[in-house]
C-alpha cells in the first residue's frame, strides 16, 4: 500500500455511467463498486481496506489510479510518476497522464509538464508544451514553425494558447500574409466571428478584399457582379477560387457563365482542376444534359467519385456502349471493380452480346456481395452465402483471454461500462498480429460483444463465417417488434447491422443513438411510443431503441406506399431528401435509381441493406425479398404523392 497525501479540497470524481449492468454481479465486482463509492465519499481508510481486500482483481488498478486522480498535487508527484512509469501507455494510465498534464499546466509547473508530456491530440496541451519549451534554453527557431502551424487554423483557439500566441506576435512571427491565410480558412470554415476579428487585423490595403471575400462567402452568386481590376492580385484569385468553387455546387450553370466571363477578361484559369471537377459532379448530380461531356473532359482515372457519376450519367442516358468502354478501362483498376463488371454485363446484354454478359454474370455470382447477388438474380440462380465456420479450441483462445487488458475489458463489459471495456480491448487489438484477429473475433462473439466481433472479422479479412458476422442479436425482441410493425424481420436486422453493427451505445456526430441510430427528434415523432419516450438516454437501451427504430422504419415504409427501397433510403437520408430525388427521377428501374442517388453514403447504405437483408432472410429462414424488391417495385414519382 502506498502512502498518499490527501488534498483537502478535491473535485468529486465521476465514473462512467453503466448501461446494461449485469443482473448478477460477482463478489469482486460488488466490492469494486463499493470501493468506488467510498472513494467518492473520500472515506480513505475504508477505501484502503476494500482495495486490499480486492487483491489482484483486474480492475483494482483503476481504483489506485482514481485515488491519485482525486489527489493531484506536487506532494503526490512521485506516486503519480511511479504509476505512469509502471503502466506506460496502458489505457488505465492515459486518463491520469492527461489530467495530470492539465493540472501541471494550470499551475505552471513547466519542468514536470515537459517530463510527462505525451501528444494527446489536444490543442490546449500542445500550446502549453510549446509555451514551456520556449521558456527553456532551446533554440526558439525550432519551435516557431510548430507554434505557427497551431495558429494557422480556421477555428478559434482555446485560452490556453494565449501566451504562446502572444509570444509569436511579440517576436514578429505572425505576418500580414499569415493573417490573410487564417482569415480565408475561417471564412471557408464558416467561422464568422473569427473571420471578422482577423479581418480587422489586416492592413488597410487589404480591407476591401476581406470585405469582398465575406460578401461572396454569404452569396457566391454576387461574384458575377464584381469588376476585378487587371492584372488579378493574389487576393483576387483567392476570392475567385473560393466563390466559384462554392457556386459550382450551388448553381453549376451560373458558375460556368461566371468562369467564362472572368476567363475572357482576366485569363483566369482553373489552376488545380478542382473547379472543373466540382462543376462536372454538380451537373451530374443535377442530371444536367451537359454532365456527360463535362465528366469526359476531366481526368477520371483513380477518382472514384468521378467514376461513379460517369457510370450514373451513362446509365441515365442509356449509353450502353460508353459503359462497356469505361468498364474495360476501369474494372481492373477501380476499388469498386465488381460494380463495373456488373454494369458491363448489363450493357453487353442490352447490346446483344449475351455470351459475354453470361460469362461476367457467372463469375460475379460466386461473390457474396450486392453485385454478386444481383448477378445470381440475372442468371435465375440462388445467391450463395458460402458459410465457413471458423473455430479454435479454448486453449488457443486463452493466450488472449488471459491477457490483463482482456480480463479488464471483460470485467468492464460485465459492469456495463462499454467505453472503458473498448479502451482495454483496443489495446489487446493493437498488440495482436493480423493473423490472430480471428481469435479476437471468436472471443468477442463468445462474450456476446457482437460489435467487436464484427470489427475483428473485418480486420482479419476472414469474412466467410457469415453466421457470426451477422448475429441474431436480441432475436426475440426483433421478432416481436418486426411482427408488431408488420415489416420483415430480415429488414429490421439489416438496417441495424448497417446502422450500428450492433454497437448498443453508438452515438453519431449527428446525434443519432443506439442500435438503430435514431435521433431524439425522430424518436419523438414515433406516435405509438410517444408516451414512453422521455429522454435521449433511453435510446441507448436496446429494448426501447428497437421498438422505436422498427416503428420508424414501418412509418417510412407506409410513407412511400410500402416501397422497401425508397423507405430504406429515407431511413438514412430522410423522407424529404428522397422525395426531392424522386421529383428529378427519370427511371423506373430501381437498380438504376440506386446508382443515381446523389449522396454516396445513402447509395452505399441502400446497397448494403439489400445485401444484408438477403443474408438475414437466409439465416432466419424467412422469404428472401432481395429479388422481389427489385422485380416488383419500380420507381414511380406518384409513390410520394399519395401519403
N, C-alpha and C positions, 0 to 999 in steps of 0.2 A: 504494500500500500504506500502510495506517495503522500507526502505532506504538502498540502496546497494552501496558499494564503487566500482566504475568503474575502472577496470585495464586499464591503458593507452595502453598497447600493448597486444592484445589478439589474440589467434589463431582463425581464422574465423570458425564459426560453419558450419557444413554440415548437410543437412537434407535428410531424406530418399527420394529416387527418386520415384516419382509417377509412377505407372504402367498404369492402365487404369482409369485415373481420371474421375470422373463423369462429364458428359457433362453439367449438370446444378447444380451449387453449391448454397447452401442456403446463406443468408446474413452473418450468423455467420461463415460459412466455408470460405467465401471470406475474412472476417475480420481476421480470424485466419491466413490465408496465407499472408495477408498484414502485420500482426504483425511480422510474421517470417522474412519477407523481411526487415522490419525496424530493427529488431534485428541483422540481418546480416550486415546491414549498420551502426550499432552502433548509430542509432538515438533514443537515450534513452527516451527523452521527448515524442516524437511521439509514441514510443512503449508503454510507460506507459499509455497514453491516450487510445490507442487501446485496451490494456489489460483491463483497467477499463470498457471500453465500452462492452467488451465481457461478463462481469459479471460471471454468473455461467455456461457458456458454458463448456461442458465436457472436452474439450482439453485445456482450459485456464491454467490448472495446468502444462501442458507441456511447456507453454511459461514461466511460473515462473521458472521452472527447467532450461530451456535453458538459461535464463538470468544469473542464478547462474553459469552454466557451462561456460558461456562466461567470467566470472569474478572470477575465482578460486583464492583465496588469503587468507592469515591469517586474513586480515581485515574483510572478509566476512564469517569467520568460524562459527560465532554464527548463521548467517542466514542459512548457509548450514546445520548446525547441527539441527536447528529448523525444516527445511524442511524434513530432513531424519527422525527425530523423529516423526513428524506428519504423514508421509506417509509410515513409516515402510518398509515392503518388497514389496510394490506395484511395478508394472513394471516401473512406472514413476520415482521411486527413485533409481532403480538399476543402471542405467547409471550414475547418479550423484554420487552415492557412489563409483562406480568403477573408474570414472575419478578423483574423489577427493582423493581416496586412492593412485592412481598413482602420483598425484601431491604432496601429502604429502611425499610419499616415495622418489620421486626425490629431494625434498627439505629437506629431512632428519628430518621431524617433527615426531619423533617416538611416543611420547605420544598420540598425536591426531590420528595418524595412528592406533595404537593399540585400541584406544577407538572406532573407527568407523569400524574396520576390520570385514569383513564377508568373508566366503570362496566362492570365485567365480570360483574355479577350475583353477585359474591362477597360474602357476608356479612362475611367477615373484612376484606376491603379496604374495604367500606362503613363498618364500625365504625372502622377506623383513620383513614379520611378525616374522619369527623365528630369523632373524638377530637382530631386535629390542628387541625381548624378551630376547635374550642372553645378551643384554646390561643392562637389569634391574637386580634386586636382586634375580630373580628366580633361582632355582637350575638348572644349565646347564645340569645335568644328565637327567633331564626330557625332555629336548629339543633335545639333541643329536640324539636320535633314530629317531625323526621326520625329522631332517635335513638329516640324512644318508639315509632315505627312498627316499628323493627327489634326492639325489646324485646318488643313485643306479638305473640308467636308461640307456637304450641303445641309448639314443639320447643326443645331446648337450644341455646344459642348457643355459638359457638366461643370459646376462651380469649382470642382477640384482641379480643373485645368487652368484656372485664372492666373495663378502665379507663374506657371510655365509660359503662358501666352504673353503675360506682361514682360517676362524676360526676353522673349523673342522680339517683341516690339522695341524694347529699350536698346537691344543690340542691333537694330536695323535689319532684322532678318525678314520681316514681312513687307514686301514691296507692293506698289500700286498694282502691278500685274497679277500678283497673287490674290490681292483683294478682289480684282475683277474675276479671276478664275473661281474663287469661292462664291462670289455673287452669282455667277452663271450656274454653279452647282446648286445653290439654294433655290434659284428660280426653277430649275429643272425638277427639283425635289418638292416643289410647291410649298416651300417654307417661306411664306410671305413676310412674316415679321423679321426673320433673319436677313432676307434679301433687302428689305428696306433699310435695316441697320447697316449692312455692308455698303449699300448704295451711298449712304451719307458719308462713308469713309473714303469714297473715291474722289479724285481731284476734280475741280470744276470742269475741266476739259472733257471729262467722261460722264458728266451728269446726264447729258442729252441721250447718250447711248444707253445708259442704265434705265432711264425712264421709258425709252422705246422698247427695250427688251421686256420690261414688266408689262407694257401695254400689249405686245403681241403674245405674251405668255397667256394673258387673260383672254384675248380674242385673236387667234392666229390669222384669221381672215383679213385683219387690218393691215397685214403686211402688203397687201395688194395696193394700198393707198399711200405707201411710203415712197418718197422720191429720194433715193440714195445718191449721194454725190460720187463722181468718178475721181480717182480710182477708189474702189472699195477699201475701207480700212479693215484691219483685223477684227475690230469690234463689230463692224457692219457684217462681216462674213459670219461671225459668231451668231449674230441676231438672225440672219437669213437662214443659216443652217438649222437653228433651233426652231424657228417659226414654220419653215417649210416642212420639216420632219413631223411636227405636231399636226400641221394642216393635212399632211398626206394621209393620216389616219382618220381625221375628221371629215375631210372633203377632198378625196384624191383628184377629182377633175379640176377643182379650183387650184390645187397645188400644182398641177401640170401647167395651167394657164399662167400662174404667177412665175413659175420657174422659166417658162419660155420668155416671158416679158423681161425678167431680170437677165436672162442669158443674152438677149439681143442688145441691151444697153450696157451691161457691165461685164460680159464674158464670164458670168458666174457659172461655175461647174460643180458637179457632184464629186467632190474630191475622193470620197471613200466608197461610193456606190451604195451607201446606206440609204440615201433618199430614194433612189430609183427602186431599191428593194422594197421599201415601205410603200411606195405608190403601187407597185405591182401587186403586193399582197393585199393591200386595201381594196384595189379594184377587183381582185379575185373574190374576196370575202363578200363584196357588194354585188357579185355576179354581173359585173360590167362587161359588155361585149369586147372592150379593149383589153381585158385582162390577159387573154392568151398571148397576144403579141408582146405585151409588156413583160410577161413572165419569160417568154422565149428569148428576150433580148438581154437578160442578165445571167450572170454565172450561177448556175443552179446545181452543179455537181457538188456533193458534200453538204448542201444546205437542205436539211430535212423539211423545214417549213416551206421553202420554195418548191421542193419536190412534191410535197403533199398537195399544194394548190395547183401545180401543173397537172397533177392527176385529177383533182376535183374539177378543174375547169374543162379538161378534156372529156371527163365523164358527162358533165353538164351539156357540153356541145356534141355529145355522141361521136366524138372524133376518135374512133377505134383504131385507125391507122397510126395516129400520133401516139396512142397509148402503147402499141406494140413497139414503136421506135424508142420511146422513152424507157420502156421496160428492158429492152435489150441492153441499154446503156446502164441503167440504174440497178437492176435486180442483183447484180453481182457486188455492187459497192455500197448500196444503201443499208442503213441499220435496220430498215423495215423491209427486207428483201421479200418476205412472204406476201406482203401487200402487193408488191409489184408483180410477182409471179401470178398471183390470183387474178389481178385485173388484166394481165396479159392474156391469160387463158380465156377470160370473159370476152376480151376484144377479139381474140382468134376465133371464138365461137361466132361472134357477130359477123366476122369477115368470111366465114365459111370454112376456116381451117380446123375442122373438127378433130382430126387425128392429133394435131399439135396441142389443141386445147385439152383433149382427153389425157394426154401424157402428163401435162402440167398438173391437172386436177388429181391424177392418180398419185403423183409424187407428194403433193401438198396434203392429200387426205390422210397421210400417215402421221401428220403433225397433230399434237394436242394443243390447238390454238384456234383463235377466231377464224382465220383463213383456212386452217385445216378442216374445221368443222363445216365451213361453207363449201369447201371442195368436195367433201363427202356428200353433202346435200346435192351438189351438181351431178354426182355420179349415182345418186339414189342409194348410197351406202349408209350404214350406221357409223356414226362417229366413234373413233377409238380412244379410250382413256389410257390404255396401256399401263394399268396399275402394276406397280412392282413394290412389294413391301420391303422396307429396309428395317433390319433389326440387329441388335447387339445383345450379348448376354450382360447381365448386371455387373459382372466383374470388369468388363471393358468400359462400362459407363462410370464405374466407381472412381476411376482415375480423375474424373471431372466432378462428380457429385461430392467427393470428399475434399475438394479444394476449399480453403477457408472462405473465399469470396462466394463460391456456390452455396456453401452452407448458410452464409449470411443472407444471400438472396432468397433462399427457401424460407428462412425464418421471417424475413420481411414480408414475403408473399403470404405466409400464414397469418400475419398480423394485418394484412390488407394495405400495407404501405408500399404501393406499387412503384412510386418514384425511387425510393431507396432500394427496392428489390432490383429495379432496372440498372441502377448505377453499379451495384455489385455484380450483376450478371454481365453487364457490358465489359467489365474488367476481365471476367472469365473469357468472354468472346475475343477480346483483344489479345489474350495470351494463348489462344488456341489456333493451331495451324489449320489451313483451309481444308485439308483432307479429313479433319476430325470435327468439322462443323456439323456434320450429320449426327454425331453423337450428342452434341448440344441440342439439336432439334428433337431427338428422341427423349432426352431428359426433360426438356420443356413440355413436350407432349404428355409425358407421364405425370408431370406436375399439374396438368390441366392449364398450363400457361400457353394458350394457343397462339397468341400473337407472337411470342418469342420463338415458338416452334416454326411458324410460317417464315419469319425472318431468317432463321438459321438454315432452313431448307433452301431458301433463295440464295443465301451467301454461298452455300456449298455447291450450287449448280446441280445438286442431286434432286431432281424435281419429279421423279416418277412415283413416289409414294403419295398418290393423289388423295387417298383417304385421310392421311394425316395433314396434308396441306390444305384440305378443305374439310375441316372438322364439323361435326354435327353438334356444335356447342349450344347448350340450353335448348335441346331438341323439343322437350315437352312444351316449353314456353313458346317457341317459334311455331310449333304445330297449332297450338291453341289460338294464337293471335292471327296466323295466316287463315285459319278456318273462320274466325270471327269476322275478319275484314275481307273475306272472300277473294283472296289473292293466292297464287301458287306458293307453296312452301319453298320451292326452289328459288323463286324470285326474291323472297324476303332474305333468304340466306345469301344469294348472290349480291344483293345490294349491301348487306352487312360486310361480306368478305371484301368488297371493293372499297367501302367507305372507311373501315377501321381495321380490317384484318383481325377483328375480334379483340381490339385493344379497348378494354372496358372504360378506361379513363381518358380516352383520346379527346383532345381539345384542339381544334384547328385555329389557324390565325384569324379566321372569320368568326370565331366564337361557337362553331358547331361542336356538339359534345356527344360523347358516348358511342356505343356500338354502331348505331345507325346514323350518327353525326347529324343531330338536329340542333338548330339554333333555338334559343329560348323563345324568340318571337314566332318561329314556326310552330313550336310545341303549343303555344297559347292559342293558335288558330285551329288546333285539332279539337273540335267541338265536343266529341264524345268523352274526352278525358279532361275537359277544361276545369272541372271542379277539383279533380285530384292533383293537377299540376299546379304547384305554388311557386317554385323557385328553380333557378337554373341548375343547382347542385343535384336535383332529382334526376337529371338526365344522365348522371354517372351511375345511376342504379340500373342494372341490366333489365330488370322486370319492367320498370317504368319506360325505359328507353325503347324496348322492343314493342311495347304497347303503343306508344306514341308514333314510333317510326313506321310500323306496319299500317297504322291508321292513316298517317300522312301519305304513304305510298298508295293506299287504296283511294285516297282523295284525288291524287294526281291521275290515277287510272280512270276514275269517273270523269274528271275534268276533260280528258282527251278521248271521250267516248270509248273507254275500255281499250285504248291503243297502247300496248305494253311498251313499245319502243319510244313513243313520244313521252309516256309517263316516266320512263327511266331517265330520259334526257332532262325532263322537268325536275325530277328529284335532285339532280345535280346542279343544273343551271338556273332553275326557277321557271315557273309557269309562264311568266311574261316574256322571258327570252325565247322560249320555244314558240310561243305564239308569234313573236316578231319574225323568227326564222321561217315559219310556215307561210307568212304573208309574202315572202320573197321566194317561195318554193316553185321549182319548175319540173319536178319529177314525182312520179307515183311510186317509184321503186325504193323501198326502204333502205336497201344497201347503198344505193347511190346517194340517198338523202344523208345517211350517216357519214359518208365520206365528205359531204359538203357542210357539215356542222362547223360554224365559224370558230368555236372555241376548241383548241386542241384537247384541253382537259376533258371536256364533255364528249368529244369524239371518241377518245380512248376509253372513257368511262362506259359509254354505251356498248362498245365492242367487248370490253371486259365482262360487263354484267351479262350480256348474251352468252358469252363463253362459260362463265361460272354457273349460269342458270342450267345449262345443259349438264354440266358436271354434277351439280347438286340434284338435278332430277334423276340422274342415273344412280347416285348414291342413296337416294331416298325412295327409289322405285316409284317415282312419280312420272306422269306423262312428260315427254321431252318436248317442250314448247318452242325450242330453238327454230325448227323448221316452220312450225305453224306461224310464228311471229313474222317470219319473212314472207311466207307464201300467202297468208290470209289477211295481212294488214298493210295495204297500200297507203302511201302518204297522200292525204287529200286535205286541202285547206278547209273545207266545211267542218272538218273534225273539231276545229277550235271555236266554231261559231255557235254551236248548239248548247254548250254547257259552260 
